[in-house]
Amino acid sequence: MDELVQLNVQPVTYRRFLELQQLLKQSKSDNLAQAVGENLAEIACQVVEQVFGFLSQISANQQQFESEHTVEQIKASIAKHLPWSMQLLNHERLSSLIDDLGQMMSFTDGKIWLKYPISSHLARQLRGYSQHLHSSQEIVQAFGLIVDIIDQGVTQLVRNPKKKLKFNFMVDKSLAGVIGLTTQLGYKRLEKMGKQLNPEQAQAYLQHFLQFIPQKN
């Protein structure tokens, strides 16, 4: 059975999301594309901070700089390209996108979560590494699992919606390039950190990441 990765969305951002969702239902004329793009970019940047931001807290000075630089590069790309891509969508497609994303959000334990499923096998493997992480090979393998888990989220939250929106060939190709470049920035950073961190540092990051995959009771 699948487990869920859940990432926190700030209340003010979520309130704006619900407001835009309602406006899209009510109005057929107002141009909400820019506002929708900016809101989705905020959500995406909050996710990036949660997934990658902790790396800079557990690493040495040079590693910290590189991690922070990577996060800023990813966020800058999101802030630039997501609002632009939303401008290309008509009202109906914007509304469909927002509704689909809304189904992936829920209010639990006083917080708003953006969720996507992963296999229980992946979650168990990562929990296993978090309990006994000794060799450099185990660290590399554990960080490879994290990349796999994140990439499943990218597919479900970004690639699949892009496919459903059916952009024209040139726009679709441009967006695919942006997605590929942005994700590779993050993945390469994780893979590099997997080779640089000692077991104690790596275990701290695994424990941080596992907060996003709460165990079923």
Salt bridges, closest charged atoms under 4 A:
GLU3 OE1 - ARG127 NH2 2.73
GLU19 OE2 - ARG16 NH1 2.94
GLU49 OE2 - LYS75 NZ 2.59
GLU66 OE1 - ARG189 NH1 3.02
GLU66 OE1 - LYS192 NZ 3.27
GLU72 OE2 - LYS75 NZ 3.72
ASP99 OD1 - LYS25 NZ 3.51
ASP100 OD2 - LYS164 NZ 2.53
ASP151 OD1 - ARG159 NH2 2.78
ASP172 OD1 - LYS162 NZ 2.90
